[in-house]
């Protein structure tokens, strides 16, 4: 994740409690906290918390392909990426777009004119899953660009947005995935 998000710092959580990590983020005036959960070396969860007041988004990760799983991968440039958000048009999709945009700084004019390659990060919504792809485009002609994937790649499934930060368990829930909840109108059965 450190290679994906410019100006980020990586730390191993180890035995640190999330309260201590959040306190350190506030002390160092970080704007966001990204926590990646893993099970047996395979990432399976992602938390994005915006500081100082929130919101916090919780995702489950599926079909994760790490950088070392992609054959003939090159180095990822450190330029600020261009973001593409596809099919995130609903109110929830717009809210998710704002949360994800806050992680990435805006490219400057100097970086836009760089010939080292155009770095692109795509978030594409398909059903309940948001696909994440990371590409670098190199100009091969006047109007030709060759794309190469620099990884990682995964699908994210949003399951909760809270209004507070990551350590605040009592924060109000703005949205929660409820796939098994009945939403239809209850019918009253009467026996005569």
C-alpha positions as CSV (number, residue, x, y, z in Angstrom):
1,X,0.0,0.0,0.0
2,X,2.9,2.3,0.5
3,X,3.7,2.1,-3.2
4,X,0.1,2.9,-4.1
5,X,-0.5,5.9,-1.9
6,X,2.1,8.7,-2.4
7,X,3.5,10.5,0.7
8,X,2.6,7.5,2.9
9,X,4.4,5.9,5.8
10,X,4.4,2.1,6.4
11,X,4.4,0.7,9.9
12,X,3.9,-2.8,11.2
13,X,1.1,-2.9,13.6
14,X,2.6,-5.7,15.7
15,X,1.1,-5.6,19.2
16,X,0.0,-1.9,18.9
17,X,-3.6,-1.2,19.8
18,X,-5.6,0.8,17.3
19,X,-6.2,3.5,20.0
20,X,-2.4,4.0,20.2
21,X,-2.0,4.1,16.4
22,X,-4.8,6.6,16.0
23,X,-3.3,8.8,18.8
24,X,0.1,8.7,17.0
25,X,-1.6,9.7,13.7
26,X,-3.2,12.7,15.3
27,X,0.1,13.7,17.0
28,X,2.0,13.5,13.7
29,X,-0.9,15.2,11.9
30,X,-1.5,12.5,9.4
31,X,-4.6,12.9,7.2
32,X,-5.6,9.3,6.9
33,X,-5.0,5.9,8.4
34,X,-5.1,2.8,6.2
35,X,-5.1,-0.6,8.0
36,X,-4.7,-3.8,6.0
37,X,-5.8,-7.0,7.8
38,X,-4.4,-10.3,6.6
39,X,-4.9,-14.0,7.4
40,X,-1.9,-16.3,6.8
41,X,-0.2,-13.7,4.7
42,X,-3.2,-13.0,2.4
43,X,-4.9,-9.6,2.8
44,X,-8.6,-9.9,3.6
45,X,-9.7,-6.6,5.1
46,X,-9.1,-2.9,4.7
47,X,-10.0,0.0,6.9
48,X,-9.7,3.6,5.7
49,X,-10.0,6.3,8.4
50,X,-9.9,10.0,7.8
51,X,-8.4,12.2,10.5
52,X,-9.2,14.1,12.6
53,X,-13.0,13.4,12.7
54,X,-13.8,10.7,10.2
55,X,-15.4,9.0,8.3
56,X,-14.1,5.4,8.5
57,X,-14.8,2.9,5.7
58,X,-14.5,-0.9,6.3
59,X,-13.9,-3.2,3.3
60,X,-13.5,-6.9,2.8
61,X,-10.9,-7.8,0.2
62,X,-11.4,-10.6,-2.4
63,X,-9.3,-12.1,-5.3
64,X,-6.2,-10.4,-4.1
65,X,-3.2,-10.5,-6.5
66,X,0.0,-9.0,-5.0
67,X,2.8,-7.3,-7.0
68,X,5.0,-10.4,-6.9
69,X,2.2,-12.5,-8.4
70,X,2.2,-10.6,-11.6
71,X,4.8,-11.8,-14.1
72,X,7.2,-9.4,-15.8
73,X,6.2,-6.5,-13.6
74,X,8.2,-3.3,-13.7
75,X,8.8,-0.7,-11.1
76,X,6.0,1.6,-10.1
77,X,6.8,5.3,-10.6
78,X,6.2,7.5,-7.5
79,X,4.3,10.2,-9.4
80,X,0.9,11.1,-8.1
81,X,-1.6,8.9,-9.8
82,X,-4.5,9.8,-12.0
83,X,-7.7,8.4,-10.5
84,X,-10.5,6.8,-12.5
85,X,-13.9,6.1,-10.8
86,X,-16.2,4.0,-13.0
87,X,-19.8,3.3,-12.2
88,X,-19.9,4.9,-8.8
89,X,-22.9,7.1,-9.5
90,X,-25.3,6.4,-6.7
91,X,-25.3,8.4,-3.4
92,X,-23.3,5.7,-1.7
93,X,-20.9,5.5,-4.7
94,X,-20.3,9.3,-4.5
95,X,-19.7,9.0,-0.8
96,X,-17.2,6.2,-1.4
97,X,-15.5,8.3,-4.2
98,X,-14.9,11.2,-1.7
99,X,-13.4,8.8,0.8
100,X,-11.0,7.2,-1.7
101,X,-10.1,10.6,-3.3
102,X,-9.0,11.9,0.1
103,X,-6.1,9.3,0.1
104,X,-4.4,10.6,-3.0
105,X,-2.8,14.1,-3.5
106,X,-3.7,16.0,-6.6
107,X,-1.1,15.8,-9.4
108,X,0.8,19.0,-10.1
109,X,1.4,20.4,-13.6
110,X,5.0,19.3,-13.4
111,X,4.0,15.7,-12.7
112,X,1.3,15.8,-15.4
113,X,4.0,16.8,-18.0
114,X,6.4,14.0,-16.9
115,X,7.6,11.6,-19.6
116,X,8.4,8.8,-17.1
117,X,4.9,7.4,-17.5
118,X,1.3,8.1,-16.5
119,X,0.3,6.3,-13.4
120,X,-3.4,5.4,-13.2
121,X,-5.4,3.9,-10.4
122,X,-8.9,2.6,-11.4
123,X,-11.8,1.9,-9.0
124,X,-14.6,0.2,-11.1
125,X,-17.9,-0.8,-9.5
126,X,-19.4,-4.1,-10.6
127,X,-22.4,-5.1,-8.4
128,X,-21.4,-4.8,-4.8
129,X,-17.6,-5.1,-5.5
130,X,-15.2,-2.3,-6.4
131,X,-12.3,-3.5,-8.5
132,X,-8.9,-1.9,-7.9
133,X,-6.4,-1.8,-10.7
134,X,-3.0,0.0,-10.9
135,X,-1.5,0.7,-14.3
136,X,1.4,2.7,-15.8
137,X,1.0,4.1,-19.3
138,X,4.1,4.9,-21.4
139,X,3.7,7.0,-24.6
140,X,4.9,5.0,-27.6
141,X,3.9,7.5,-30.2
142,X,2.2,10.8,-30.5
143,X,-1.2,9.5,-29.5
144,X,-0.4,5.9,-28.5
145,X,0.0,4.8,-24.9
146,X,1.0,1.3,-23.8
147,X,-0.5,0.2,-20.5
148,X,1.2,-2.2,-18.1
149,X,-0.2,-3.4,-14.8
150,X,2.1,-2.8,-11.9
151,X,-0.2,-4.3,-9.2
152,X,-1.6,-5.1,-6.8
153,X,-5.1,-6.0,-7.9
154,X,-8.1,-6.8,-5.8
155,X,-11.9,-6.4,-5.3
156,X,-13.2,-4.5,-2.3
157,X,-16.6,-4.9,-0.8
158,X,-17.8,-2.1,1.4
159,X,-19.6,-3.3,4.5
160,X,-19.7,-0.3,6.8
161,X,-19.1,3.5,6.9
162,X,-18.9,5.1,10.3
163,X,-18.9,8.8,11.0
164,X,-16.0,8.7,13.5
165,X,-12.4,7.5,13.3
166,X,-11.1,3.9,13.5
167,X,-10.7,3.7,17.2
168,X,-14.2,5.1,18.0
169,X,-16.4,2.1,18.3
170,X,-19.3,4.2,19.5
171,X,-19.4,6.3,16.4
172,X,-22.7,6.6,14.5
173,X,-23.0,4.2,11.5
174,X,-23.8,6.1,8.3
175,X,-24.2,3.0,6.2
176,X,-24.0,-0.8,6.8
177,X,-24.3,-3.7,4.4
178,X,-27.3,-5.8,5.4
179,X,-27.6,-8.5,2.7
180,X,-29.9,-10.9,4.6
181,X,-32.3,-8.4,6.0
182,X,-35.9,-8.5,4.7
183,X,-36.8,-5.2,3.1
184,X,-40.2,-6.1,1.8
185,X,-43.4,-5.0,3.4
186,X,-44.7,-7.3,6.1
187,X,-47.9,-9.0,5.3
188,X,-50.3,-9.8,8.1
189,X,-51.9,-13.2,8.0
190,X,-55.3,-13.5,9.5
191,X,-57.2,-16.6,10.3
192,X,-61.0,-16.5,10.3
